[in-house]
Amino acid sequence: EKLYSCSPMDKHVFEWDLKKGKVIRKFVGGKPGVHRLCLSSDGSQLLTAGPNIRLWDLKTGEKLKRFVGHTTPVTSLKFVSKDVILSASEDRYLSVWDARLQKLKGSKKVPNMKRPLIALASPCVPAQLDVYSEPNGSKFRVLVCGNK
């Protein structure tokens, strides 16, 4: 069994062997540090994020892609599908990324929100996304793929 850890104070992501209690390898996550991680549903890829997002192949340890667009650290990160990545950052922008083409599909500043976005929650319908802010947990729904 493996575990991945990061710290905003460090520029690395650590892959741990839980049985041995040791670090197996580390990835250079970039400056100014790694704030968020997201593992793909099949466990083959890892997203790491500071202000920029990196996509890693966990079998080879190779950095596959880099997504640039946020101006502040990413506060929430999610694979919507193998080809679509969602991110939110302290700049209050919600961004949708095309992982195949390595480009931004769309980005929108969340209206009437004075605090950074802190959580993305995906409901049962894959085309929708609930976004929460702090401190009061106000919520709004975003259509990601337009299926509903």
N, C-alpha and C positions, 0 to 999 in steps of 0.2 A: 504494500500500500504506500502511496505517495501523498505528500502534502506540499503546497506551494505557499511561500510567505514573502511579504515585502514590507518595506517601511519607507515613509516619505523622507526620512533622514538619510537613507541609503540609496545608492543607484543600482542596486541588485535585487534580483528575485532568486530565492533559494528553493531548490527542489530537495525535499527531505525523504529519506527512507524511514518510514514510521517503525518498522520492525527493529531496525538497527539503531534508530535515533540519531542518524548522521545525515549531514548534507551530502547529496549525491553530486550535484552540480549547481552552478549559479549562472544566471543570465545577466548581462549588463542591460539594465532597464532604461538608462538614459538620464539626462539632467532635467529637472532639478531633483529627481527621485521618483520612485514608483508609489503611486497613491492607491491604485486599484488593480485587481486581478479578476479575470473571468476565464473559467475553463469551459471548453466546448462540451456539448452533451455527450459526445463519444470519447472524450478524454484525449483526443489526438492533438488539439491545439490549445494555446494559451494566449489570452490578450493581457497585455500589461499597459498601464497608462499613468503618465504624469500629465502634462498638457498635451503630449503626443501619444498616440496609441500604436503599439507594436503587436504584430501577430507572429507567434512562434510555432514551429513544428516541434512537438515534444519528443518525437522519435529521434530526430536528428539534432535537435537543439538549435536549428537554424532559424534566424529571423527571416520570415517570409515577406512581410510587408510593414510599411510604416504609414500611418494616417495622421496628417497634420491639419489642424483647423481650430482647435480650442486655444484660447489665449491664457487660460488659467488651468490648474489641475483638474483632472476628471474626477468627479465625485461618485459616478455610477457608470457601470459598463455591463453590456449584455449582448450575447449572441441571440438574435431573433430567429435566425436560421443559419445555415452554413455560409450563406452569401450576404447576410445582412447583419450589421452591428449597430447597436444603439449606444450612445454615450450622452452623459450630461455632465456639466462642469460648473465650477464656481462662478463662471461668467453668466450663468443662468440660461445657457443655450442647450437645447436638445438637438443632437445631430444624428442623422441616419447615414451610414456608410455602406457602400457597395464593396464587399470584401474581394470579389473577383476582379473588379476594375481598379481597386485601390483608390476610390475617389468618394468624395462627399456627395450623397444623393440629395440631401437637404438639411437645412439647419434653421431653427427658429428660436428666438428669444421667448421664453415663457412670459406671458403677459401678467402684469400686476403682482409680480413676485419680487420681494425685496431681499430675499435670502437665497443662497445657492440651492440648486437641486441636490438632494442627497440620496434619493432612492428611486429605482425603476422597478416596477412590479408587473410581471406579465400575467394577465389572466388566461383563462382556458382558450379564449379565441386568439389565435396567434397574430391576427391583424391589429389587435388593440394593445394599448399599453397604458397603465396607470402610472402617473408621475406624482410624487409626493415632495413637499417642501417642509422645511423646519421653521420655527419650532412647533407650530400648531398642527402639522400634518395635513395641510390643505391639499386637495387632490383634484386633478383634472384628467380627462381621458384623451389620448392622442390616437388617431388612426395611422398605422404605420404602412400597411400594404394596400389599404383601400378595399378590403374584402367585405367590409360591413359598413 
